[in-house]
Amino acid sequence: AARKAIRSLQDEPRLRIEAGPASCTTYMAMNLTRAPLDRREVRKALALALDRSGIVTHMYHGRARLAAGILPPLHWAFHGDLSPPPFDREGAERLLDQAGLPRDPETGIRMTLTLKVTTDRFRTAVGRILADQLAAVGVEVETVPTELSTLLSDVRQGNFDLYVLQ
């Protein structure tokens, strides 16, 4: 809805639309207490499998920047020397093979995870894109849209594999 409003107001001569850095970060978290996400090489493989630039371009229409960590650049504890993980689908495949998670010869699936997102249409769409990108390396992801209060309760209780929040 906000994108439509911005587009419709861009041609209004009495208005000026300004854009600037935001103080929030959209992120995907992983449950480090559940196998196989408890293994560093698996988490790294999932990070490498995600095309964040594509998400910024297509979902945020270039109005976002890649994050290297959870804290946004405007936060006092932001660490500017970090770099976002690269998009490297082949590297992700190699790491998953090395972690002992080969593709099933019949289905091509290495493992199945759930990804909890809020019921907000935009967040659900981002979750589906993440699921599609992970599927490309053999990780089947079921996207589960959940009311925010339920999602936060599940997060506190550790009842998740992956989740997306802002």
N, C-alpha and C positions, 0 to 999 in steps of 0.2 A: 504494500500500500504506500509506503514512504517513497519508493522508487517512482511509482506512478505520479505521486504528488510533485516530486522534484521535477520530473519530466514535463508535467503540465504547467508548472510555474516558471520554467526556464525562459519562456518567451514573454513573460509578463514584464513590460518595460518599467513598471514602478517597483519591481523587486530585484534584489541582488542576492544570489545564492552564494554563500561562502562555505567552504569546506576546510576542515583542519583535522589535526590528529585527535583521535579519541582516547579516552582513558580506560578502555576495556580490551580484553583479549578473548576471542573465541577459541576454545581448546577442546581436544579429545583426551580424556583421561583413561588410564588403563588400571585394572585391578591387579596390583603387584602380588597379591596373596593367592591368586588363582593360577594354576598351571594351564597353559604354558607361559602365561604372561609374567610369571615370576622369574623368567629367564631374560637376562639383559639382551641377548642376541635376538630373541623373538621380538621384544619391544623395539629394538633398533630396526629390525626388518620391517615391521609395520610402519614405522616412521618413514623409512626410505620408500615405501610403496605409495605414499600419499603425494599427489601432485597439488601442493598448496598454491602454487602460482596459477594453475588453472582455476582453482576455486576462487581466488581473489579476482581473476579476470572475469569469470562467467557469473559468479554469484554476487560478488560485491562490486561488479562493474568497474574494477580498478580503483575503487575508493577505500582500499584497505592496504596494509602492508604486512609482509610476512613477519611472523614473530619468531624469535629465537628462544623465547622462554615464556613463562606465564605472566610476567610483569610487562605492562605496556611502557613505551618510551617516556611517557609523562610521569611515571611512578618514580618516587625518590630513590628506590633501591634497584632501578633498572640497570642492567649490566650491558653496556653497549658493545662490548667486545665479542659477544656470542654471535654465532651464525646459525640460521635455520638449517635443519637437516636438508640435504639435497634430495631431489626426486631421482631415485635410482631403482627402477623396477627389477633390473637384472641383479643388482646387489641384494635386493630384498629376497629374491628367489634363492640366491646362493646362501644367504644367512639361514633361511628356513630349511634348506637342504642340510646344511651343516648342523643345525639344531636337532636333526633327526625327525623333521616333519616333512617327509616327502609327499608329493601329490599322490592321491589314490589313483591307481592306473585306470579305473573305470570312470570315476567322477571328476578327477582333477582337483579334488578338495583336500587340503592339508589339515584343516581344523575348522571348527564352527564356533563363532562367538556371537554374543548379543551386543547391540549398541543401543543404549537408551538415550533418547532425545526428548525435548519437550514437545508438546502438541502444536507449538507454533509452526505454521506452514514453512517458514523460511528455515528454521532449525531442522525440521523433518527432511526438507530437501537437501540440506547440507549433509545430514546423516546418510541419506541414500547415495549421495555422491561418494562419500567416504566408503560406504559398503561396496559400491561398484569398483572403486579403485583397489580395495583390498581383495576383492574377488579375482582381480587380474593376476594376483600372485598366489591364488589357491586358498584364500581365507574367506570362507563363507560367513557372511555377517547378516544377522537378522536385525533390522532396524525396528525398535520398539518405541513408538511415540507414547509418552507418559505425562500426565499432569505434573506440573512443576513440584508441587508439594510431595507427591509420591516419589518423583525422581530424587529429590533431595533426601527423603527418608531412606530410599534404597541406597544412596551413596553413603550416608552415615552408617548404615548397617553392613556395608560391603556387599550388597546384593546387586552386583553388576559385573560384567566383563569390561565393557567400554561405555563411556558416556560423553556427551557433548554438552558443554555449558559455556556461558559467557561471563 
